[in-house]
Amino acid sequence: MDRKLCRDDLEAKPLDEAKPSADMSEDDKQAVTDQSSGSAKVVHEVVRLQGDEELGRPLQSLLFSGLAAGVAISASPLTEAFLRMRLPHEEWTKLVVSLGYTVGFVIVILGKLQLFTESTVTAVLPLATYPTFRNLGRLLRLWTIVFAANLAGTFFVALLVAKQIIVGPEQLAAAVDVSGAILKKGPEATLLAAMPAGFLIASVAWILPSARESAIWVIILITYVISLGEFSHVVAGSGEAWLLMLMGQTTFAGAVGGFILPALVGNLIGGTGLFAVLAHGQVRNEIETND
C-alpha cells in the first residue's frame, strides 16, 4: 500500500512541479518566476529575437555600427601595447598585458555595436529556428556588410597608428611588437586557434541575457581567456595584421591569406558550427513541441 501510494504521488507530481507551491504569496511566486526565467529555452528566444532584429537593420545602420565596432575593437591590441611598453619582460607580464585585450570588447559589446563574431550565434539562431531561403539571404547580407565594415574600421586605426598620428614612436614600436605574435602561426595553426575564440565570443552573446549587472565581468573574463590562450579573433587580429602590412613586416597576401581568412574560417566553425548548433540543439525539441 505504502509503495503504491509513493508511486502514485511521484506520478502526480510532474503536473504541478513546474509551478511555485500554492501556499506561497504572490510576491514570492513572482520572485521564483524571475529567478527561473533564465532557462535555456528563454535565453534561446532572447538571443534569437536579438538576431532577428539585427537581420532586419538597414544597410546604413549596419555599415556605421560595423565601422564603429572595428575602430573600437582596435583599442584591445593598442591597450596591450601600452601595457607592454611599461612592464618588464618577465613570465608574469603576459598575465597583465592580456587584461588590455578586454578593453575593446567591453566597448563594442556593451555599446551594442555590430561585431562579426558575435553574429555567428545571434544572427544564426533565426535561421536555425526557421530555416528558409529568406533567412539565409538575410544572414549572408548581415555577415558581408558587418565583416567588411569591421575590417575597414581596423584598417583605419592601423593606418593612423602606422603614420604615428595617434601614437608616438615608442608606442608604435610596442604595437608592432605585440602584433608580431600573429606571424608566429601559419594559416593552419591560425585556423585551429580561431575555433576556440569563435566559440568563446559566441558564448558571450548567449550568457549576457542572464548576466544582467555582471555583464562587464563576463566580457572581461571570456576575452581575457582568448588573449591568454593566444587564440585568434579575426576582427581584433585584423588590426594587427594591417599594422604589420603597413609597416612592411608582411605583405597584403600574408595579412589576408596568412591570418584574416584562416581566422575567419576558424571563428565561423567555433561560433556557428559548434556553439550555435549546440545552443540550438539543446532546445530544438522543446521549441518544436511548443509550436
DOZAGU-429768 format. One record per residue (C-alpha): residue in one letter; chain; x, y, z. Coordinates in steps of 0.001 Angstrom, whole numbers, plus 500000, padded with zeros to 6 digits. Last residue first. Example, Ala and Ser with C-alpha at 12.3 -4.5 7.8 and 13.67 -1.06 7.14 Angstrom:
<atoms>
+---------+--------+--------+--------+--------+
| residuo | cadena |      u |      v |      w |
+---------+--------+--------+--------+--------+
|       S |      A | 513670 | 498940 | 507140 |
|       A |      A | 512300 | 495500 | 507800 |
+---------+--------+--------+--------+--------+
</atoms>
This chain:
<atoms>
+---------+--------+--------+--------+--------+
| residuo | cadena |      u |      v |      w |
+---------+--------+--------+--------+--------+
|       D |      A | 504906 | 525057 | 468041 |
|       N |      A | 505513 | 524292 | 471707 |
|       T |      A | 506762 | 520816 | 470877 |
|       E |      A | 509023 | 522191 | 468136 |
|       I |      A | 510557 | 524652 | 470604 |
|       E |      A | 511109 | 521924 | 473220 |
|       N |      A | 512672 | 519639 | 470613 |
|       R |      A | 515131 | 522312 | 469489 |
|       V |      A | 516173 | 523366 | 472983 |
|       Q |      A | 519588 | 521640 | 473295 |
|       G |      A | 520155 | 521716 | 469539 |
|       H |      A | 520002 | 525499 | 469315 |
|       A |      A | 522894 | 526059 | 471711 |
|       L |      A | 524820 | 523123 | 470228 |
|       V |      A | 524432 | 524353 | 466654 |
|       A |      A | 525242 | 527949 | 467638 |
|       F |      A | 528318 | 526913 | 469625 |
|       L |      A | 529939 | 524435 | 467246 |
|       G |      A | 529444 | 525266 | 463583 |
|       T |      A | 528399 | 528854 | 464231 |
|       G |      A | 530921 | 530247 | 466701 |
|       G |      A | 533737 | 527717 | 466505 |
|       I |      A | 533486 | 526971 | 462799 |
|       L |      A | 532862 | 530606 | 461933 |
|       N |      A | 535784 | 531751 | 464092 |
|       G |      A | 538046 | 529203 | 462402 |
|       V |      A | 537013 | 530295 | 458905 |
|       L |      A | 537567 | 533964 | 459706 |
|       A |      A | 540889 | 533254 | 461433 |
|       P |      A | 542098 | 531387 | 458326 |
|       L |      A | 540944 | 534300 | 456102 |
|       I |      A | 542447 | 537070 | 458246 |
|       F |      A | 545793 | 535456 | 459132 |
|       G |      A | 548065 | 534137 | 456379 |
|       G |      A | 545818 | 534782 | 453428 |
|       V |      A | 544811 | 538318 | 454368 |
|       A |      A | 547923 | 539616 | 456124 |
|       G |      A | 550375 | 537494 | 454131 |
|       A |      A | 548708 | 538329 | 450840 |
|       F |      A | 548861 | 542030 | 451733 |
|       T |      A | 552548 | 541560 | 452533 |
|       T |      A | 554285 | 541251 | 455909 |
|       Q |      A | 556513 | 543273 | 458248 |
|       G |      A | 556430 | 546260 | 455893 |
|       M |      A | 554989 | 548628 | 458484 |
|       L |      A | 551669 | 548878 | 456643 |
|       M |      A | 551439 | 545087 | 456498 |
|       L |      A | 552245 | 544707 | 460194 |
|       L |      A | 549591 | 547292 | 461015 |
|       W |      A | 547003 | 545574 | 458822 |
|       A |      A | 547670 | 542211 | 460507 |
|       E |      A | 547386 | 543765 | 463977 |
|       G |      A | 544074 | 545402 | 463088 |
|       S |      A | 542940 | 542098 | 461586 |
|       G |      A | 543615 | 540408 | 464932 |
|       A |      A | 540764 | 542233 | 466658 |
|       V |      A | 538429 | 541314 | 463792 |
|       V |      A | 539578 | 537724 | 463173 |
|       H |      A | 539985 | 536610 | 466773 |
|       S |      A | 542829 | 534109 | 467064 |
|       F |      A | 543509 | 532283 | 470341 |
|       E |      A | 546641 | 533173 | 472272 |
|       G |      A | 545313 | 531340 | 475354 |
|       L |      A | 545842 | 534443 | 477481 |
|       S |      A | 544202 | 536638 | 474868 |
|       I |      A | 541114 | 534448 | 474472 |
|       V |      A | 540978 | 533876 | 478252 |
|       Y |      A | 540881 | 537629 | 478839 |
|       T |      A | 538022 | 537813 | 476316 |
|       I |      A | 535999 | 535407 | 478471 |
|       L |      A | 536693 | 537068 | 481817 |
|       I |      A | 536308 | 540660 | 480643 |
|       I |      A | 533031 | 540008 | 478835 |
|       V |      A | 531522 | 538110 | 481777 |
|       W |      A | 532735 | 540800 | 484161 |
|       I |      A | 531028 | 543530 | 482101 |
|       A |      A | 527760 | 541601 | 482031 |
|       S |      A | 527501 | 541188 | 485816 |
|       E |      A | 524594 | 543653 | 486041 |
|       R |      A | 522453 | 541400 | 483834 |
|       A |      A | 524287 | 538098 | 483245 |
|       S |      A | 521277 | 536090 | 482076 |
|       P |      A | 520826 | 537860 | 478725 |
|       L |      A | 524651 | 538146 | 478517 |
|       I |      A | 525399 | 534392 | 478505 |
|       W |      A | 524467 | 533539 | 474909 |
|       A |      A | 526169 | 536577 | 473366 |
|       V |      A | 529278 | 535832 | 475441 |
|       S |      A | 529176 | 532185 | 474343 |
|       A |      A | 529594 | 533306 | 470730 |
|       I |      A | 532816 | 535034 | 471754 |
|       L |      A | 534057 | 531813 | 473369 |
|       F |      A | 533200 | 529552 | 470435 |
|       G |      A | 534793 | 531873 | 467896 |
|       A |      A | 537934 | 532166 | 470028 |
|       P |      A | 538089 | 528377 | 470446 |
|       M |      A | 537968 | 527962 | 466638 |
|       A |      A | 540475 | 530716 | 465886 |
|       A |      A | 543444 | 528751 | 467240 |
|       L |      A | 542749 | 525970 | 464730 |
|       L |      A | 542540 | 528427 | 461844 |
|       T |      A | 545695 | 530221 | 462984 |
|       A |      A | 547597 | 526931 | 463209 |
|       E |      A | 546565 | 526100 | 459644 |
|       P |      A | 547453 | 529568 | 458330 |
|       G |      A | 550915 | 529562 | 459979 |
|       K |      A | 551446 | 530881 | 463465 |
|       K |      A | 554360 | 533064 | 464581 |
|       L |      A | 553137 | 535926 | 462413 |
|       I |      A | 550255 | 536601 | 464833 |
|       A |      A | 552756 | 537403 | 467597 |
|       G |      A | 554098 | 540361 | 465625 |
|       S |      A | 551127 | 542454 | 466710 |
|       V |      A | 552556 | 542966 | 470212 |
|       D |      A | 555930 | 544103 | 468843 |
|       V |      A | 554300 | 546314 | 466229 |
|       A |      A | 552194 | 547972 | 468937 |
|       A |      A | 555259 | 548432 | 471169 |
|       A |      A | 557190 | 550091 | 468324 |
|       L |      A | 554233 | 552366 | 467610 |
|       Q |      A | 554013 | 553339 | 471277 |
|       E |      A | 557686 | 554294 | 471314 |
|       P |      A | 557394 | 556269 | 468071 |
|       G |      A | 554339 | 558244 | 469222 |
|       V |      A | 550665 | 557411 | 468833 |
|       I |      A | 547542 | 558966 | 467280 |
|       I |      A | 549028 | 560266 | 464014 |
|       Q |      A | 552072 | 557988 | 464081 |
|       K |      A | 551559 | 557071 | 460393 |
|       A |      A | 551423 | 553390 | 461370 |
|       V |      A | 548974 | 554148 | 464189 |
|       L |      A | 546587 | 556154 | 461998 |
|       L |      A | 546785 | 553443 | 459321 |
|       A |      A | 546074 | 550719 | 461883 |
|       V |      A | 543038 | 552726 | 463055 |
|       F |      A | 541618 | 552917 | 459517 |
|       F |      A | 542408 | 549264 | 458842 |
|       T |      A | 540507 | 548213 | 461976 |
|       G |      A | 537441 | 550182 | 460882 |
|       A |      A | 537527 | 548901 | 457300 |
|       L |      A | 537820 | 545356 | 458631 |
|       N |      A | 534722 | 545801 | 460801 |
|       A |      A | 532792 | 547357 | 457891 |
|       A |      A | 533600 | 544421 | 455604 |
|       F |      A | 532594 | 541931 | 458307 |
|       V |      A | 529376 | 543803 | 459092 |
|       I |      A | 528230 | 544084 | 455476 |
|       T |      A | 529050 | 540521 | 454452 |
|       W |      A | 527727 | 538908 | 457652 |
|       L |      A | 524461 | 540851 | 457557 |
|       R |      A | 523773 | 540053 | 453905 |
|       L |      A | 524662 | 536388 | 454404 |
|       L |      A | 522206 | 536204 | 457316 |
|       R |      A | 519393 | 537969 | 455446 |
|       G |      A | 519837 | 535604 | 452498 |
|       L |      A | 519691 | 532577 | 454785 |
|       N |      A | 516599 | 533996 | 456490 |
|       R |      A | 514859 | 534389 | 453131 |
|       F |      A | 515985 | 530960 | 451961 |
|       T |      A | 514171 | 529491 | 454968 |
|       P |      A | 515410 | 527551 | 458004 |
|       Y |      A | 513157 | 528917 | 460805 |
|       T |      A | 514813 | 528031 | 464124 |
|       A |      A | 518327 | 527576 | 462711 |
|       L |      A | 517912 | 530674 | 460527 |
|       P |      A | 516711 | 532800 | 463449 |
|       L |      A | 519552 | 531282 | 465558 |
|       V |      A | 522271 | 532278 | 463087 |
|       A |      A | 522100 | 536035 | 463674 |
|       T |      A | 522809 | 535703 | 467387 |
|       V |      A | 525394 | 532905 | 467096 |
|       T |      A | 527937 | 533937 | 464448 |
|       S |      A | 526642 | 537489 | 464961 |
|       E |      A | 529014 | 537950 | 467890 |
|       T |      A | 531958 | 537211 | 465588 |
|       F |      A | 531048 | 539995 | 463167 |
|       L |      A | 530850 | 542790 | 465737 |
|       Q |      A | 527957 | 545215 | 465274 |
|       L |      A | 527997 | 547738 | 468126 |
|       K |      A | 525770 | 547302 | 471172 |
|       G |      A | 527954 | 549624 | 473296 |
|       L |      A | 528220 | 546884 | 475943 |
|       I |      A | 529630 | 544567 | 473273 |
|       V |      A | 531906 | 547009 | 471453 |
|       I |      A | 533312 | 548935 | 474414 |
|       V |      A | 533851 | 545808 | 476543 |
|       F |      A | 535411 | 544048 | 473555 |
|       G |      A | 537874 | 546893 | 473004 |
|       V |      A | 539048 | 546820 | 476625 |
|       T |      A | 539443 | 543028 | 477040 |
|       Y |      A | 542803 | 542840 | 475275 |
|       G |      A | 544339 | 545159 | 477867 |
|       L |      A | 543899 | 542470 | 480513 |
|       S |      A | 546201 | 540286 | 478426 |
|       V |      A | 549113 | 542587 | 479278 |
|       V |      A | 548810 | 541719 | 482951 |
|       L |      A | 549043 | 537937 | 482669 |
|       K |      A | 551515 | 538276 | 479788 |
|       T |      A | 553936 | 540099 | 482097 |
|       W |      A | 554081 | 537189 | 484548 |
|       E |      A | 556975 | 535464 | 482751 |
|       E |      A | 559004 | 538675 | 482755 |
|       H |      A | 559789 | 541259 | 480079 |
|       P |      A | 559410 | 544354 | 482255 |
|       L |      A | 556216 | 546411 | 482038 |
|       R |      A | 555546 | 549900 | 480679 |
|       M |      A | 555866 | 549114 | 476973 |
|       R |      A | 553693 | 546018 | 477351 |
|       L |      A | 550834 | 547921 | 478982 |
|       F |      A | 550593 | 550409 | 476107 |
|       A |      A | 550868 | 547585 | 473579 |
|       E |      A | 548049 | 545617 | 475203 |
|       T |      A | 545972 | 548786 | 475203 |
|       L |      A | 546606 | 549130 | 471469 |
|       P |      A | 545744 | 545476 | 470797 |
|       S |      A | 542326 | 545941 | 472506 |
|       A |      A | 541553 | 549530 | 471495 |
|       S |      A | 541319 | 548299 | 467915 |
|       I |      A | 537949 | 546834 | 468893 |
|       A |      A | 536554 | 550379 | 468943 |
|       V |      A | 537514 | 551217 | 465351 |
|       G |      A | 536140 | 547938 | 464014 |
|       A |      A | 532992 | 548314 | 466106 |
|       A |      A | 532457 | 551848 | 464791 |
|       L |      A | 532714 | 550529 | 461224 |
|       G |      A | 530222 | 547777 | 461995 |
|       S |      A | 527775 | 550252 | 463522 |
|       F |      A | 528173 | 552631 | 460589 |
|       L |      A | 527717 | 549906 | 457986 |
|       L |      A | 524914 | 548094 | 459794 |
|       S |      A | 522913 | 551296 | 460236 |
|       Q |      A | 523411 | 552266 | 456586 |
|       L |      A | 522222 | 548884 | 455340 |
|       P |      A | 519026 | 548947 | 457385 |
|       R |      A | 518578 | 546552 | 460332 |
|       G |      A | 516375 | 543490 | 459760 |
|       L |      A | 518999 | 540833 | 460421 |
|       E |      A | 519970 | 542588 | 463652 |
|       E |      A | 516377 | 542442 | 464927 |
|       D |      A | 516198 | 538737 | 464090 |
|       G |      A | 519438 | 538195 | 465987 |
|       Q |      A | 518107 | 539931 | 469086 |
|       L |      A | 514935 | 537863 | 468801 |
|       R |      A | 517015 | 534689 | 468583 |
|       V |      A | 519110 | 535716 | 471596 |
|       V |      A | 516000 | 536250 | 473734 |
|       E |      A | 514402 | 533044 | 472455 |
|       H |      A | 517478 | 530952 | 473187 |
|       V |      A | 517756 | 532507 | 476655 |
|       V |      A | 514145 | 531515 | 477356 |
|       K |      A | 514687 | 527942 | 476150 |
|       A |      A | 517925 | 527600 | 478122 |
|       S |      A | 516190 | 528736 | 481291 |
|       G |      A | 516931 | 532255 | 482550 |
|       S |      A | 513452 | 532996 | 483883 |
|       S |      A | 513972 | 530849 | 486972 |
|       Q |      A | 514858 | 533721 | 489322 |
|       D |      A | 512038 | 535907 | 487986 |
|       T |      A | 509487 | 533104 | 488387 |
|       V |      A | 510603 | 532449 | 491970 |
|       A |      A | 510315 | 536156 | 492788 |
|       Q |      A | 506842 | 536244 | 491207 |
|       K |      A | 505739 | 533326 | 493376 |
|       D |      A | 507141 | 535035 | 496469 |
|       D |      A | 505227 | 538227 | 495676 |
|       E |      A | 502031 | 536230 | 495089 |
|       S |      A | 502424 | 534549 | 498468 |
|       M |      A | 503367 | 530868 | 498646 |
|       D |      A | 500876 | 528202 | 499767 |
|       A |      A | 500202 | 527041 | 496204 |
|       S |      A | 503815 | 525985 | 495671 |
|       P |      A | 505509 | 527571 | 492650 |
|       K |      A | 504800 | 525884 | 489278 |
|       A |      A | 506878 | 523428 | 487252 |
|       E |      A | 506256 | 520617 | 489714 |
|       D |      A | 502487 | 520811 | 489432 |
|       L |      A | 501615 | 518149 | 486861 |
|       P |      A | 505011 | 516485 | 487360 |
|       K |      A | 503960 | 515488 | 490892 |
|       A |      A | 501185 | 513027 | 490046 |
|       E |      A | 503443 | 510141 | 489016 |
|       L |      A | 505546 | 510534 | 492135 |
|       D |      A | 502458 | 510521 | 494309 |
|       D |      A | 501152 | 507402 | 492622 |
|       R |      A | 504463 | 505638 | 493213 |
|       C |      A | 504530 | 506648 | 496848 |
|       L |      A | 500953 | 505491 | 497284 |
|       K |      A | 501770 | 502147 | 495705 |
|       R |      A | 504750 | 501609 | 498000 |
|       D |      A | 502692 | 502488 | 501022 |
|       M |      A | 500000 | 500000 | 500000 |
+---------+--------+--------+--------+--------+
</atoms>
